[in-house]
Amino acid sequence: MNKKKDPSLVRNIHYLLRLNKYEDDVFLSRVKEANGVKPINFLRRLSQETIIIAHMKKNEIVLNEKLLYVLLEYKNSFRRLGNLIKAHDPSLNAEIERLVGSMQKVIDRI
């Protein structure tokens, strides 16, 4: 008998995977790139070491686009602020307050 001493090591969970021709070709090419690893061992290693990130939902994409717009809108303001810091201009505090106030208005609109 081939019983494991630790029951948690027993592989008794089954999955069925169906692939079309293109997916099978891609899968087999990746198995070959893994230096001759058997397909089942390739899948085991893939399931343990790979992190798959889910696609973003539409509202998340819109939120990211708005965030990108805000960052692009204030790119020049941050550039001016950096120049003021370099030049030790006394109007630095007023510029920072204006920048923070305008950013807060945009954040409130979102």
N, C-alpha and C positions, 0 to 999 in steps of 0.2 A: 504494500500500500504506500501511496505517496501522499501522506498527510503532513500538513505543516504543523510545527510546534506552536506557532502563533496563529490563531484563527483570523486575525486581521490581515494576514499576508495571502490568504486564499483569494484567488481571482474568480469570483463567482457572479460578477455583474457583467451583463452582455449588452452591447450596442450594435445596431445594424446601421451601416452607412451605405447609401446608394449614391453613385456618382454617374454623371454623364461622361461622354467620351472625352471632352475637353478637360473636365476636372480630373479624370483618371490620368490623362497624359501629364498634366501639371503635377499631380501627386507622385506619379512614378518617376518623373524627372527630379523631383526634390528628394525622393528616396535614394536615387542614384547619386545625387550630390552629397548625400550623407555617408559616403564611403561604404556602400554595400550593407548598410543596416537593413535588417528584415523590416518589411512594412509595419508589422504589428509593434515591433520595438520602436520604430520611428514614431508611430502614433502615441505610444506611451510616453516617450521622451517629450514629444511635442505638447502633450496635454499637461505635463508637469512643469515645463520650462517656459511656455509661451504665454504671454498676456495679450488678450484680444480686447481692443477698445471698441465699445459699441458706437454705432453711428449716432450723431447728434440729432435730436428732434428739431422740428422746424422752429419752435419758439426759442430753443437754445441757439440755433444758427442766427436768428434775428437779433438776439441779445448780443451775441459775439460781434455781429456786423455793427451794431450800435456802439459797442465798446471800441471797436476799431475806428469808427468814425470820430469818436471823442478823442481818442489818442492822436489821430491824424490832425484833428482840428487844433489841438493844443501843442502840437510839436514845435511850432514856431515860438509859442509862449515859453516853453521850457528852454528853447535855445536862447531866447533873450535873457531869461533868468540866469542861465549859465554864464552868459557874457557879463551880466551885472555882478555876479559873484566874483568873476575873474578880475574885474576892474575895481572892486570894492566901492561901488557906487552907493551913496546914502539912500537912494530911492529904492533900494532892494526890498525893504519891508513892504512898501506900498505896492510894488509890483507883485509880490507874493500874495498879498491880500486880494488884489484884483483877480489874480489867476485862480485862487481858491474859490472866490465868490462866483466867478463865471463857471467853473467846473461844477460847483454845487447846483447851480441853476440847471445845467444839462443833466446832472444826475437826478434831480427832482422831476424833470420832464420824462425820464425813462421810467 
